[in-house]
């Protein structure tokens, strides 16, 4: 890769980073399903199935997405990222209100 190609690649990465930061700005206070499961002490797969059973996540093309109800109630938001092939992916994250709701559902708080 020559210097010109490296500069183009660097500029592209900076642009993507800036776009993702802007698109995800409203999710800064949110937590991923994986991190929330770890914090609660439940295996991620079990926690995800619990969320599907409760109607807060749904399966779409082999991935989990927040349901419209979870988003409309303010429990979840969508965060975006690019994979290694510059294909955009979206995944659910949980708001502070959603975390409290989930902990109540699990009877971890009253």
N, C-alpha and C positions, 0 to 999 in steps of 0.2 A: 504494500500500500504506500503510495507516494504522499508527499506532504499535502498536496491539494486534496486528495481523497480523505486524509486524516482530518483536515480542516472541515470538510463537508460533513463528515461523520460527527465530529464534535459539535458543529452547529446544529445538526439534526437532533442529537441527544439533548442539547440544551433546550431546544424548542419543545421537544416532547416533555421534558421535565417541567418546563414552565406551564405547558398546557395541562398536564396532569395536576400540578399544584393548584391551578385555578379551578379545574373541574372538581377537585376533591376538597376545596377549601371549607365547605360546609360540613365535612365529616371529621374535622380535626379532633373533636371531642368524643368521637365514637371508637368502639373497640370491635375487632374482628371476632367471628364465631370461635375460631381456634383459640385466641387469647382469652376470651370470656370462659370457654370450657376449661382451660387450664387454671384460670383464677378461681373458678368454682370447685374444681377438683373432679370433673367428670370427663371421661374420654371423649374426644371431639366427635367421633362417629356416633356415639350414644347421644350426645347433646344435639347433634344435627338431626337425628331421627326424632328426638323429643320435639324439636322445633317444627319438623314436618308434621308430626302427629297433632300438634297444637294449632296448625294452620298458619304458622309464622314464616315458614320456609316452604318452597316448592321445588320440585326437580324439573329442570328444563335442559334438554340435550346433555344429560350427564352431569350437570352442574346444579348447585343450589342457588336459588334466588329468593329474596324477601318477597312475601306476598303483598299484594296491593293493600290488604288490611293492615299489615305490620307497618307499612310506610305511611298510610293515611292516619293511623293512630299515633304516629311519631315515635314508634319503637325502633324502626330501622331506616337506614338510608342506603344509597348505592355508592360504592367507591369504584373507581376505574384504575386500570393499569394496562400497560402494553406488555405482551409476551415477547419472547426473543425474535419473533417474526413480524413485529410491529402490528400485531393484531390486537385490537382493543378487547379487554376482558372486563367484566363487571362482577362484583361480588358484594354480598350484604355486609353491613357493619351495624352495630347496635348503639343507639343513642343512650345517654345517661338515663332517660325515662324508660327506654326499653330494657336496660340492665336491671333497673329497679323492678319493673314488671316481671321479668323472668325470674329474678330472685324470689319475688313473692309467689310466683307459680310453683317454684321448687321448695317453697316454705323455708327459705334460708333467712328471710326477714319477715317481720309482721307488718 
